[in-house]
Amino acid sequence: MTGRGRVLPRLGAGAARRRHWVLAGWVLATTAGAVLGGSVYDRTDTPESSRPGLESTEVAERIDELEPEGESVVAVIAGREFFATDLVSQASRIMFEIREIDGVSEVTDAYTSGGVIGDDGESSLVVVELERGLTEDEALSVAGEVAEALRAIDAPQVLVGGELLAVQAFAEQAIADTVRGELIALGFLAVALLLILGGLRAAAVPLAAALAVITTTLLALTALADLVPVSEYAVNVVTLLGLGLAVDYSLLMVFRFREERTADRKAPLDVLLSRTTASAGRALLVSGLAVATSMLGLYVFADPLLSAMALGGLLVVVLATVAGLTLVPALIAVAHRTVPARGARTWVWRRPARARGGTGVLAGLAGFAQRRPILVTLTGVGALLVLAVPVLQLQLASSDASALPPGSEERRTAEAIEADFDEAVQPLSVLVDGDPEVAQVQGLLEDLEDLPGADEVFVRDDLDGVTWLEVVPEGRQAGPEAQELVRDVRALGGLPLLVGGPAAELVDAKDATVDRLPLALALVLLATFVLLLVLTGSVVVPLKALLLNLLTLAATVGVLVAIFQWGWGSGLLGFEPWGAIDLTTPLLLSLFVFGLSMDYEVFLLSRIKEEWDRRHDDTHAANDRAVLAGITATGPVVSAAAICIGIVFLGFAFGELVAVKEIGVGMTVAVLLDVTVVRGLLLPASMSLLGRRNWWRPFVPLATAAPSAGRAPTRRAARR
């Protein structure tokens, strides 16, 4: 046995012998995380919305240098005739008071400075610019004072919002959604674990592991907050993945321990846990590496928000893996007498396993798939492709205030401005080096005016030899027409120019994502392939797994398009569709689905490989028996893990933020498809079709098999 092969068994045996020391260490870490980790919420930063190195980012930076501006607060005063004497008098007085607030740079309103009045004559727009250089906390404090002063105006409707307050609302809602998702998930999860494991103490093992993983990860993020920016969204990922992975890994270890104990009831506890970690622990380690690689894939996009999520994701994956290999065996060692055998009669289940349904759902599906492999393969692949069809109409957009809950003031403000104040639409900013009087610049102005989708074009300023043009798009400021206008402007020949603004930022973000997506997928696919190659010694099995994962991902995104873009079932889920999917959702789903699908893939394949190696027979029938035996043995843990992680993700589908709903619903759909259609049907059907070709392995040194098929094991191998 190699040195590497001895590590995992020793971890299990050591956790059994020194369980009280292991538990004491984790209790201290968990307590510290519970006491100190919560402060991470007060130390989080909102990540930058713009990606470095993009053309729109360069335009924003140059404009900021040429004409520096601070954050702004916008308000809509409506519901009463604008020219009412008492309203004009009161609003004018308050506008002058706002100008006196420390941190306010400029106030533009229709009462005192010639601002904008709505078309209905009963609404007006107020823009309050804050001083440049304020920290985020200082700007929010000043914005709070401004909002309080504006709300003192005696009008039927005073709505206060703007990008600064909208970003803050997003962050607060993200935290609220996390808490709500935790409470919903934990309640249902506790019931599910009780039913699955058949006892209170047994059910407490995965919940204790999840608590330890989440709190220690929050503690680690708190410590890192002094070194690197930590986002609120990293905390969301910690909760989501922490619950899911900790429960998955705990169930894998508990189920394998029960199996080892049933197979050898006289073996000492440390021997049983040594065998458990030697087999299940190896699958757990490979799965953890796969999920960690998926998190690393987020860094490829060079997006501040995704990088923040990747940081939280990496930490929680590492700690979930460590907990699965140390804390969970120690918990099992303490509670092993109260962990009922599979199918045993307990106070939860009064009937034995046979009376409750035989060998399990996945084993039944696998048996059906092996009897009709061609039909099942064609039907399963066809069904996934049909679900993926809506992807062809996928529209991506950056979440703005319209993605906030319908009743939020920031969203209502944005909707009122868009409906009543065309002047407030943010234009495209076009920067050209040169004097605006130069004939070439004048020709550019004429070309811009002739472009379809350009509502108005004018010269904003001439700053230090740079001509700043603004092109007002038709429709929404970052809608499809505005995005097409960005591409048309950039396609103009003649003078070199730079294009910025909200629509340009979205176009650049989408293009950058498309450019970097192949690299991210290549990283994840290659790492996944290598891990499965090392696990199984086969080249065919990893390739097939990657293809099935891609099918699952395509079908999941297709379902999301139908729900969140087209609005199918929006009333049931409690949201209003906004005609697009958040730009980050497909990226997160791509990597989350690949990472978490590996849990079930590794759980099943590692056991199928054990069965294949044990039989020493390379016939087609032996392959089918190994596949069915592996799925029969591991199917219950995969089904249980899928139910639990589905509950976790479904809890987040009840969040108020549409982007959070998209991830919650998307991951729930992915888990459902993965466990039923992919693992239950397509995996056994495709392995039955391929037969012994599943195990083709040109790189024999990488194979981790026991003795080769058709050869009897040596005495040394048997002793190992």
SESERO-942692 format. One record per residue (C-alpha): residue in one letter; x, y, z. Coordinates in steps of 0.2 Angstrom, whole numbers, plus 2048, in hexadecimal, padded with zeros to 3 digits. Each point is the difference from the previous one (the first is absolute). Last residue first. Layout:
<sites>
resn;u;v;w
A;X;Y;Z
...
</sites>
This chain:
<sites>
resn;u;v;w
R;7ED;7E8;808
R;801;7ED;805
A;7F8;7FB;7F0
A;80C;80A;7F6
R;80E;7F8;809
R;7F9;7EF;7FD
T;7FE;803;7EE
P;7EF;804;7F8
A;7F9;7F4;7F3
R;801;807;7EE
G;7F2;802;7F4
A;7FE;813;803
S;810;808;807
P;803;7FF;812
A;7F9;80F;80B
A;7FD;80F;7F5
T;808;811;803
A;805;802;7EE
L;80C;80E;7FD
P;80F;7F4;7FC
V;7F5;7F7;7F3
F;7FE;80F;7F5
P;7F7;7F8;7F1
R;7F1;7FD;80A
W;7F0;7F9;7F8
W;7F4;7FD;80E
N;7F0;805;7F8
R;804;7F5;7F1
R;7FB;7F1;80B
G;7EE;804;7FD
L;7FD;810;7F5
L;7ED;7FE;7FF
S;7FF;7FB;812
M;80A;80F;805
S;7F5;80B;7F6
A;7F0;7F9;808
P;807;800;812
L;805;813;7FE
L;7F1;805;7F6
L;7F3;7FA;80C
G;802;803;812
R;810;80B;7FF
V;7FA;80B;7F2
V;7ED;7FF;800
T;7FD;7FF;813
V;80E;806;80A
D;806;80D;7F3
L;7EF;807;7FB
L;7FB;803;812
V;811;807;805
A;800;80C;7F1
V;7EE;805;803
T;804;804;813
M;810;809;7FA
G;7F6;80B;7F4
V;7F2;804;80C
G;80C;806;80E
I;80C;809;7F3
E;7F2;809;7F7
K;7F7;804;811
V;810;809;806
A;801;80A;7F0
V;7ED;805;802
L;804;807;811
E;7F1;7FC;80C
G;806;7EE;806
F;7F5;7F1;7FF
A;80B;7F7;7F4
F;80D;801;80D
G;7F7;7F2;80A
L;7FF;7F6;7F0
F;813;7FF;800
V;801;7F9;811
I;7F1;7F4;7FD
G;808;7FA;7F0
I;810;7FD;80A
C;7F6;7F5;80C
I;7F7;7F6;7F3
A;80F;7FE;7F5
A;80A;7FA;80F
A;7F3;7F3;804
S;7FF;7FA;7EE
V;813;7FF;7FE
V;801;7F7;811
P;7F2;7F3;7FB
G;808;7FD;7EF
T;811;7FC;806
A;7FE;7ED;803
T;7F3;7FD;7F2
I;809;80C;7F5
G;810;7F6;802
A;7F7;7EF;7FF
L;7F8;806;7F0
V;810;806;7F8
A;80A;7F1;805
R;7F2;7F4;7FA
D;800;809;7EF
N;813;7FF;7FE
A;800;7EE;805
A;7F3;7FD;7F2
H;80B;809;7F3
T;80F;7F5;805
D;80F;806;808
D;800;7F4;810
H;80B;803;80F
R;7F0;803;80A
R;807;80B;80E
D;807;80D;7F3
W;7EF;803;7F9
E;7F8;802;811
E;80D;80C;806
K;7FE;80A;7F0
I;7ED;801;802
R;803;806;812
S;80C;80E;7FA
L;7F4;804;7F1
L;7F1;803;80B
F;807;80B;80D
V;80B;809;7F3
E;7F1;804;7F5
Y;7F5;805;80E
D;80D;80C;807
M;806;805;7EF
S;7EE;807;7FD
L;805;80D;80D
G;80F;807;7F7
F;7F9;800;7EE
V;7EF;807;806
F;809;80D;80A
L;80C;805;7F2
S;7F3;802;7F3
L;7F3;807;80C
L;80B;80E;805
L;804;804;7EE
P;7ED;7FF;7FB
T;7FB;80B;80E
T;80D;80E;7FF
L;7F8;809;7F1
D;7EF;800;809
I;7F3;7F9;7F5
A;7F5;80B;7F5
G;7EE;806;7FD
W;7FD;808;811
P;7F5;7F2;807
E;7F6;805;80F
F;802;7F5;810
G;7F6;7F5;80B
L;805;7EE;7FC
L;7EF;7FB;7FC
G;7FC;810;7F6
S;810;7FE;7F6
G;7FB;7EF;7FA
W;805;803;7EE
G;807;812;800
W;809;7FF;7EF
Q;810;806;807
F;7FF;7F9;812
I;7F7;7EF;7FD
A;803;7FC;7EE
V;812;806;800
L;803;7F7;810
V;7FA;7F0;7F9
G;80C;802;7F1
V;80E;803;80C
T;7FD;7F0;809
A;7FF;7F6;7F0
A;810;807;7FA
L;809;7FC;811
T;7F9;7EE;800
L;806;7FD;7EE
L;811;807;805
N;801;7F5;80F
L;7FC;7F1;7F5
L;80E;804;7F4
L;80C;802;80E
A;7FB;7EF;807
K;802;7F8;7F0
L;812;806;7FE
P;804;7FB;812
V;7FA;7EE;7FD
V;809;7FE;7EF
V;811;804;806
S;800;7F3;80E
G;80B;7FE;80F
T;7F1;803;80B
L;805;80D;80D
V;810;806;7F7
L;7F6;803;7F0
L;7F2;807;80A
L;80B;80D;807
V;809;803;7EF
F;7EF;803;7F7
T;7FA;80C;80E
A;810;80A;7FF
L;7FF;801;7ED
L;7ED;804;800
V;802;80E;80E
L;80F;808;7F7
A;7F9;7FE;7EF
L;7EF;808;806
A;809;80F;807
L;80B;802;7F0
P;7F0;7FE;7F5
L;7F7;80D;80B
R;80D;80D;7FE
D;7FB;808;7F0
V;7ED;7FD;802
T;801;809;811
A;80B;80E;7F9
D;7F3;802;7F3
K;7F1;800;80C
A;809;80D;80C
D;805;80B;7F1
V;7EE;801;7FA
L;7F9;803;812
E;80D;80E;803
A;7FC;807;7EF
A;7ED;801;804
P;804;808;811
G;80C;80E;7F9
G;810;7FE;7F6
V;806;802;7EE
L;812;804;7FB
L;805;808;7EF
P;80D;7FF;7F2
L;7FA;80B;7F2
G;7FB;7F9;7EF
G;7F6;7F0;800
L;7F0;7FD;80A
A;7FF;7EE;807
R;801;807;812
V;7F1;80A;7FD
D;7F6;7F1;7F9
R;805;7F5;80E
V;7FA;80C;80D
L;7F0;803;7F7
E;7FD;7ED;800
Q;801;801;813
A;7F4;80F;801
E;7F3;7F7;7F6
P;802;7F0;80A
G;7FD;80A;811
A;80D;809;80A
Q;7F9;812;800
R;7EF;7F9;7FC
G;7F7;806;7F0
E;809;80B;7F4
P;812;804;803
V;807;811;805
V;811;803;7F8
E;80C;80B;80A
L;810;807;7F9
W;80F;805;80A
T;80E;807;7F6
V;811;7FF;807
G;80C;80E;7FE
D;801;804;813
L;7ED;7FF;802
D;7F4;804;7F2
D;7EF;7FD;807
R;7EF;7F7;7FE
V;7FF;801;7ED
F;7EF;7FA;7FA
V;7F7;7F1;7F9
E;7EE;7FC;802
D;7F5;7F1;7FD
A;80D;7F4;7F9
G;7F8;7EF;7FD
P;804;7FF;7ED
L;810;80A;7FD
D;7FE;810;7F6
E;803;80C;80F
L;811;7F7;803
D;806;802;7EE
E;7FC;813;801
L;809;802;811
L;80F;7F6;7F8
G;800;80D;7F2
Q;801;80E;80C
V;80F;7F7;808
Q;809;7FE;7F0
A;7FD;812;7FC
V;809;806;810
E;7F4;80B;80A
P;7FF;7F3;80E
D;813;801;803
G;809;7EF;801
D;801;7EF;808
V;7EF;7F9;800
L;7F6;7F9;80F
V;7EE;7F9;7FD
S;7F5;7FF;80F
L;7F0;7F6;7FD
P;7F1;808;808
Q;7F9;7FE;812
V;7ED;802;7FE
A;7FB;80E;80C
E;7FA;80B;7F2
D;7F2;7F3;7FC
F;7F8;804;811
D;7EF;7F8;803
A;801;7ED;7FE
E;813;7FE;803
I;800;80B;80F
A;7F1;7F8;808
E;807;7EF;7FD
A;811;805;808
T;7F7;807;80F
R;7F5;7F1;802
R;80F;7F5;800
E;809;80A;80D
E;7F0;801;80B
S;7FF;7ED;801
G;7EE;7F9;7FD
P;804;7F6;7F0
P;810;7F7;808
L;810;806;7F7
A;804;7FA;7EF
S;7F9;811;7F8
A;80E;809;80B
D;80D;7F8;7F4
S;805;7EF;7FC
S;80C;7FF;7F2
A;7F8;7F9;7F0
L;801;7EF;7F6
Q;7F3;7FB;7F4
L;7FE;7ED;7FC
Q;7F6;7FC;7F0
L;80A;7F1;7FA
V;801;7FA;813
P;7ED;7FD;7FE
V;804;7EF;7F7
A;809;7F9;80F
L;7F1;7F7;807
V;7FE;7F8;7EF
L;812;7FA;800
L;7FE;7F9;812
A;7F1;7F6;7FA
G;809;7FA;7F0
V;80F;7FA;80A
G;7F4;7F6;80C
T;7F6;7F9;7F2
L;80F;7FB;7F5
T;809;7F8;80F
V;7F1;7F8;807
L;7FB;7F8;7EF
I;812;7FA;7FD
P;802;7F9;812
R;7F0;7F6;802
R;804;7F3;80D
Q;80E;80A;807
A;7F5;80F;802
F;7F3;7F7;80A
G;80D;7F9;80C
A;807;811;802
L;7EF;808;804
G;7FD;7F2;80D
A;811;803;808
L;7FD;812;800
V;7F0;7FF;809
G;806;7F4;80D
T;803;7EE;804
G;7EE;7FA;806
G;7F2;80C;804
R;7FB;803;812
A;7FC;7EE;805
R;811;7FA;7FB
A;808;80E;80B
P;7F8;7FB;810
R;7F0;808;806
R;7FE;80B;80F
W;80B;80E;7F9
V;803;80F;80B
W;7FF;7F6;811
T;80D;7F4;7F7
R;7FF;7F0;7F6
A;810;7FE;7F7
G;800;803;7ED
R;812;805;800
A;808;7FE;811
P;7FB;80C;80D
V;80D;80E;806
T;7FD;800;813
R;80F;7F5;804
H;80B;80A;7F4
A;7FD;811;809
V;811;804;807
A;80A;7F7;7F2
I;7F4;807;7F3
L;804;812;806
A;813;7FC;7FF
P;7FE;7FA;7EE
V;7F6;810;7FC
L;80C;80C;808
T;810;7F9;7F7
L;7FD;7FB;7EE
G;7F0;809;7FD
A;806;80F;80A
V;80F;802;7F5
T;7F6;7FF;7F0
A;7F3;80C;807
L;80E;80C;805
V;808;7FF;7EF
V;7EF;803;7F7
V;7FB;80E;80B
L;811;809;7FD
L;7FF;7FE;7EE
G;7EE;806;7FE
G;803;810;80B
L;80E;805;7F5
A;7F7;7FB;7F0
M;7F1;80B;805
A;80C;80F;802
S;808;7FC;7EF
L;7EF;7FF;7F8
L;7FB;812;806
P;811;807;7FC
D;800;7F9;7EE
A;810;7F9;7F9
F;7F7;7F2;7F7
V;80E;7F3;804
Y;7FD;802;812
L;7EF;7F7;7FF
G;809;7F0;7FA
L;809;7FF;811
M;7EF;7FC;807
S;7FE;7F2;7F4
T;811;7F9;805
A;7FA;800;812
V;7F1;7F6;7FB
A;80B;7F3;7F8
L;80D;800;80E
G;7F1;7FD;80C
S;7F9;7F2;7F6
V;811;7F7;7FF
L;802;801;813
L;7EE;7FA;803
A;803;7F1;7F4
R;810;7FC;80A
G;7F7;802;810
A;7F3;7F4;7FB
S;80D;7F2;7FD
A;80E;802;80C
T;7F6;80B;80B
T;7F4;7F2;804
R;80D;7F3;801
S;809;80A;80E
L;7EF;803;808
L;7FC;7EE;801
V;812;7FC;806
D;7FE;80E;80E
L;7F0;7F8;805
P;806;7EF;803
A;7FA;7F2;7F3
K;7F4;7F4;807
R;7F1;806;7F6
D;809;7FE;7EF
A;7F5;803;7F1
T;7F3;809;80A
R;80D;80C;807
E;807;803;7EF
E;7EF;804;7F9
R;7FC;80C;80F
F;810;809;7FE
R;7FD;802;7ED
F;7EF;808;804
V;807;80B;80D
M;80F;806;7F6
L;7F6;804;7F0
L;7F3;808;80B
S;80D;80C;808
Y;807;804;7EF
D;7EF;806;7F9
V;7FB;809;810
A;810;80A;801
L;7FF;803;7ED
G;7EF;807;7FF
L;800;80A;810
G;811;808;7FD
L;7FC;803;7EE
L;7F1;80B;802
T;806;808;810
V;811;804;7FA
V;7FA;806;7EF
N;7F4;80C;809
V;80F;806;80A
A;80A;803;7F1
Y;7F2;80B;7FA
E;802;80C;80E
S;811;803;7F9
V;811;7FF;808
P;80E;80C;7FB
V;811;7F9;804
L;80C;801;80E
D;7F6;806;80F
A;7F1;7F6;7FA
L;80A;7F0;800
A;7FD;7FE;813
T;7EE;802;7FE
L;800;7F4;7F1
A;808;7F3;80A
L;7F3;802;80E
L;7F2;7FF;7F4
T;808;7F0;7F9
T;801;7F9;812
T;7EE;804;803
I;7FA;7F8;7F0
V;80A;7F0;801
A;7FC;7FD;812
L;7ED;802;7FE
A;801;7F5;7F1
A;809;7F2;80A
A;7F4;802;80E
L;7F1;7FE;7F4
P;808;7F1;7F8
V;803;7F7;811
A;7EF;806;808
A;7F6;7F4;7F5
A;809;7F1;807
R;7FD;807;812
L;7ED;802;7FC
G;7FD;7F0;7F8
G;7FB;7F8;7EF
L;80D;806;7F5
I;7F5;805;7F1
L;7F1;805;80A
L;80A;80A;80D
L;80A;807;7F2
A;7F0;806;7F7
V;7F9;808;80F
A;810;809;804
L;802;806;7EE
F;7EE;807;800
G;804;80C;80F
L;812;803;7FA
A;7FB;805;7EF
I;7F2;80C;805
L;80B;808;80D
E;810;801;7F5
G;7F6;807;7F1
R;7F9;80E;80B
V;811;805;807
T;807;800;7EE
D;7F2;809;7F9
A;802;80E;80E
I;813;801;7FC
A;7FC;802;7ED
Q;7F3;80C;804
E;80C;80B;80A
A;80D;7FF;7F2
F;7F3;804;7F2
A;7F9;80E;80A
Q;811;808;802
V;803;7FE;7ED
A;7EF;809;7FD
L;805;80E;80D
L;80F;804;7F6
E;7F8;7FE;7EF
G;7F2;80C;803
G;7F1;7FF;80C
V;7F3;80B;808
L;7EE;800;7FD
V;7F4;80E;806
Q;7EE;7FE;7FD
P;7F1;809;806
A;80A;80F;803
D;805;809;811
I;813;800;7FE
A;807;7F8;810
R;805;7F1;7F5
L;80D;80B;7F8
A;809;804;810
E;800;7EE;806
A;808;7FB;7EF
V;80D;80D;801
E;805;7FB;811
G;801;7ED;7FB
A;80A;805;7F0
V;80D;809;80C
S;801;7F0;80A
L;802;7F5;7F1
A;80D;80B;7F9
E;80A;7FF;810
D;7FF;7ED;801
E;805;7FF;7EE
T;80F;80C;803
L;7FE;812;7F9
G;80C;805;7F3
R;7F4;80B;7F6
E;7F3;809;808
L;7EE;7FA;7FE
E;7F5;805;7F1
V;7ED;802;804
V;7F5;7FE;7F1
V;7EE;804;801
L;7F3;7FC;7F3
S;7EE;807;7FF
S;7EF;7FA;800
E;7EE;807;7FD
G;802;809;7F0
D;7FC;7EF;7F7
D;80F;802;7F5
G;80B;800;80F
I;80A;80F;805
V;813;801;7FE
G;80C;80C;80A
G;801;813;7FE
S;80A;803;810
T;7F4;804;80E
Y;7F0;7F7;7FE
A;804;7F4;7F2
D;80E;7F8;809
T;813;7FE;7FE
V;80A;7FF;810
E;813;801;801
S;80E;7FB;80B
V;7F8;7F8;810
G;80C;7F9;80D
D;7FB;80C;80E
I;7EE;804;7FE
E;7FD;812;7FB
R;7FA;7FD;7EE
I;7F3;7F5;808
E;7F9;80F;80A
F;7FF;809;7EF
M;7F6;7F2;7F9
I;7F5;800;80F
R;7FB;812;7FE
S;7FC;7FE;7EE
A;7F5;7F1;804
Q;7F6;809;80D
S;7FD;810;7F5
V;7FD;7F6;7F0
L;7F4;7F4;809
D;7F7;80F;808
T;7FD;809;7F0
A;7FA;7F1;7F5
F;80A;800;7F0
F;805;7EE;800
E;7EE;7FA;801
R;800;7F1;80C
G;804;7EE;7FF
A;812;801;7FD
I;812;804;807
V;80C;7F4;7F9
A;811;7FE;808
V;812;7FD;7FB
V;810;7FE;80B
S;811;802;7F9
E;812;7FA;802
G;80E;80C;7FC
E;805;808;7F0
P;811;804;7F8
E;800;808;7EF
L;810;7FB;7F6
E;806;7F3;80C
D;7EF;7F8;803
I;7FD;801;7ED
R;811;7F7;7FD
E;7FB;7F2;80D
A;7EF;7FE;7F9
V;807;7FF;7EE
E;80D;7F3;806
T;7F2;7F5;808
S;7F6;801;7F0
E;80F;7FA;7F6
L;803;7F1;80C
G;811;7FE;809
P;7F8;7FF;812
R;7EF;7F9;802
S;7F3;80C;806
S;7F4;7FE;80F
E;80D;801;80D
P;7FC;7F4;80F
T;7F6;806;80F
D;80A;7FE;80F
T;7FD;7F5;80F
R;806;804;811
D;7F0;802;809
Y;7F9;7EF;7FA
V;811;7F8;804
S;7FC;804;812
G;7F6;7F0;801
G;810;7F6;7FF
L;806;806;812
V;7F4;7F7;80B
A;7F9;7F1;7F5
G;811;7FE;7F8
A;809;800;811
T;7F3;7F3;805
T;803;7F6;7F1
A;813;800;801
L;7FF;7FB;813
V;7F3;7F2;7FC
W;80B;7FA;7F2
G;810;7FF;80B
A;7F6;7F7;80E
L;7F8;7F4;7F3
V;811;7FB;7FA
W;806;7FE;812
H;7F1;7F6;805
R;801;7F5;7F0
R;812;7FB;803
R;7FF;7ED;7FD
A;7F2;802;7F3
A;807;80F;7F7
G;811;7F7;7FF
A;7F8;7F1;7F8
G;7F8;80B;7F3
L;80F;80B;7FD
R;80B;7F0;7FF
P;7F5;7F9;7F3
L;801;810;7F6
V;813;802;801
R;805;7EE;7FC
G;7FD;801;7ED
R;80B;80F;7FE
G;80E;7F6;808
T;7FD;7F2;7F3
M;7F9;7EF;805
</sites>
